[in-house]
């Protein structure tokens, strides 16, 4: 989940309520991956802070991801990241992905990548 504002927090709570496993969620804010050892996290960010230490950037989070949820600024995915989600670029991962774009109130676009 790229973004950690009200829309991202609310949407991610919904995904968990629908069955997504919290340990499979990686949330990023303007400082990168939100980890549970980061100081001064808000209570909302603490809910989705990961214990993983192998990812720090958006690029590392997208590599191997099945779903990308963009609830931040636009145009953050590089072509390599899109290729990873499509499963056409392999760096040891295999996936077929989905990109969800919205504003917290509505889903603006869902792209299922072949």
Backbone torsions as a table, in degrees:
resi	resn	phi	psi	omega
1	UNK	NA	115.0	178.1
2	UNK	-94.2	110.1	-176.0
3	UNK	125.0	147.4	-178.9
4	UNK	-142.6	26.4	176.2
5	UNK	-85.9	-166.9	-176.5
6	UNK	-58.5	-41.1	-179.8
7	UNK	-64.7	-45.9	-178.7
8	UNK	-65.5	-43.1	179.3
9	UNK	-62.5	-47.6	-179.0
10	UNK	-63.0	-45.8	179.7
11	UNK	-63.7	-41.0	-178.0
12	UNK	-68.5	-35.9	173.3
13	UNK	-59.5	-40.3	178.2
14	UNK	-64.0	-43.7	179.2
15	UNK	-59.7	-40.7	178.6
16	UNK	-65.8	-42.4	178.4
17	UNK	-62.2	-29.9	179.5
18	UNK	-85.9	-2.6	174.2
19	UNK	120.4	-3.8	177.1
20	UNK	-65.6	138.8	179.1
21	UNK	-83.7	127.3	-176.0
22	UNK	-59.1	-31.4	179.8
23	UNK	-70.5	-12.6	177.7
24	UNK	-96.2	0.3	-177.7
25	UNK	-97.6	131.6	173.2
26	UNK	-121.7	120.7	-179.2
27	UNK	-111.4	139.7	178.9
28	UNK	-121.8	145.6	170.7
29	UNK	-121.9	-164.6	-176.2
30	UNK	-65.7	-14.7	179.0
31	UNK	-97.6	-3.8	-179.6
32	UNK	114.6	-157.7	-178.5
33	UNK	-62.8	134.3	179.0
34	UNK	-85.4	110.7	-179.0
35	UNK	-108.1	154.8	-175.4
36	UNK	-72.2	-7.4	176.5
37	UNK	-98.4	2.5	178.7
38	UNK	-74.7	131.6	-179.9
39	UNK	-74.4	156.3	171.8
40	UNK	62.9	34.8	176.0
41	UNK	-75.9	144.6	172.8
42	UNK	-70.5	162.9	178.1
43	UNK	-60.1	-36.5	-179.9
44	UNK	-65.1	-43.6	-180.0
45	UNK	-70.3	-33.0	178.2
46	UNK	-58.8	-33.9	-179.4
47	UNK	-58.8	-32.6	-174.4
48	UNK	-116.0	13.7	177.3
49	UNK	-70.0	135.7	-178.2
50	UNK	-97.1	153.1	174.2
51	UNK	-91.9	-2.8	-180.0
52	UNK	-67.9	139.7	179.7
53	UNK	-118.3	6.0	-177.5
54	UNK	-93.9	-3.8	179.2
55	UNK	-131.0	138.0	-177.9
56	UNK	-132.5	-24.3	-172.6
57	UNK	-121.4	166.7	175.5
58	UNK	-59.3	-43.8	-179.6
59	UNK	-58.7	-44.7	179.3
60	UNK	-66.6	-35.0	179.8
61	UNK	-69.7	-37.9	-178.1
62	UNK	-73.6	-32.4	-179.1
63	UNK	-66.0	106.8	-179.2
64	UNK	100.5	-4.1	-179.4
65	UNK	-75.9	150.5	174.7
66	UNK	-92.9	-29.1	-177.2
67	UNK	-137.1	138.9	171.8
68	UNK	-117.2	124.2	176.7
69	UNK	-112.6	116.1	-178.1
70	UNK	-101.8	104.9	177.8
71	UNK	-126.2	46.0	-178.7
72	UNK	-140.6	-149.8	177.3
73	UNK	-72.4	162.5	-178.1
74	UNK	-86.6	172.8	174.1
75	UNK	57.6	44.4	-179.9
76	UNK	-100.4	-15.4	-178.8
77	UNK	-88.6	129.8	173.4
78	UNK	-83.0	169.7	177.4
79	UNK	-62.5	-37.3	176.5
80	UNK	-59.2	-42.9	-179.8
81	UNK	-63.6	-41.7	177.8
82	UNK	-64.2	-41.1	178.1
83	UNK	-63.0	-38.7	176.6
84	UNK	-61.6	-44.9	179.6
85	UNK	-63.8	-35.3	177.8
86	UNK	-73.6	-18.9	-177.0
87	UNK	83.7	13.0	-178.2
88	UNK	-95.6	-10.8	176.9
89	UNK	-120.3	120.9	-175.7
90	UNK	-111.8	123.7	170.6
91	UNK	-122.7	44.6	-178.8
92	UNK	93.2	0.7	-179.2
93	UNK	-118.2	156.7	175.0
94	UNK	-134.2	127.4	179.1
95	UNK	-158.0	158.6	165.1
96	UNK	-122.5	125.4	-167.3
97	UNK	-115.2	178.8	179.7
98	UNK	-140.7	139.2	174.9
99	UNK	-115.7	124.2	178.4
100	UNK	-114.7	126.4	179.1
101	UNK	-122.4	135.5	179.5
102	UNK	-163.1	-173.0	-179.6
103	UNK	-124.4	13.3	179.9
104	UNK	93.8	-25.6	177.7
105	UNK	-100.3	-37.7	-179.1
106	UNK	-141.7	152.4	171.8
107	UNK	-83.5	122.4	-177.1
108	UNK	-87.2	-34.5	-175.6
109	UNK	-160.2	134.2	172.6
110	UNK	-121.1	126.6	178.4
111	UNK	-119.1	118.3	175.0
112	UNK	-94.5	122.8	-175.3
113	UNK	-93.9	130.5	-177.5
114	UNK	-67.8	NA	NA
